């Protein structure tokens, strides 16, 4: 087992325990209540918005990496990777369990169940209390770059400012509750694509 594989396995184990312990927590139940803000046709609108935002983030992120590969393509995980692992080392440690053979689907289900709780925590950390243009933009940049701490390449982290601004817009319209709902839909959309990848359909 390489250092990078060991790190991924360790993070996956810690997250699995955390996700399992929070399945019946009041925090998770409260976070799920936020979804009531996007019932009916709003749910479809949320999915379409999430798809558009994800497309823009990926397009901008890959463009930045293509233009400045050594800087924008950098992930600190590459410092731990072997030469063979380096090309694919830039990833999100929060999803490390999805790469564990025989356990990926269990981890996927636990992650899916915990999405609203994780989304609400991020909304509180990056959006709550920020309503003026300057702080909103800066918090959105910080939101994107914070993902670099879990291994996302710099270019993708910067591009995630777009998703941060989108979530901030919903926060300004409906507070943490609404932002949590749209954030959760976005992350579920990403995980749905991840499920297709794990199933070998894409």
Secondary structure, DSSP 4 states (H G I P E B T S, - for coil): --HHHHHHHHHHHHHHHHHHHTTT-HHHHHHHHGGGGG-THHHHHHHHHHHHHHHHHHHHHHHHHHHSHHHHT--GGGGT--HHHHTT----GGGGGGGSTTTHHHHHHHHHHHHHHHHHHHHHHHTTT--SHHHHHHHHHHHHHHGGGGT--HHHHHHTHHHHHHHHHHHHHHHHHHHHHHHHHHHHHHHHHHHHHHTT--
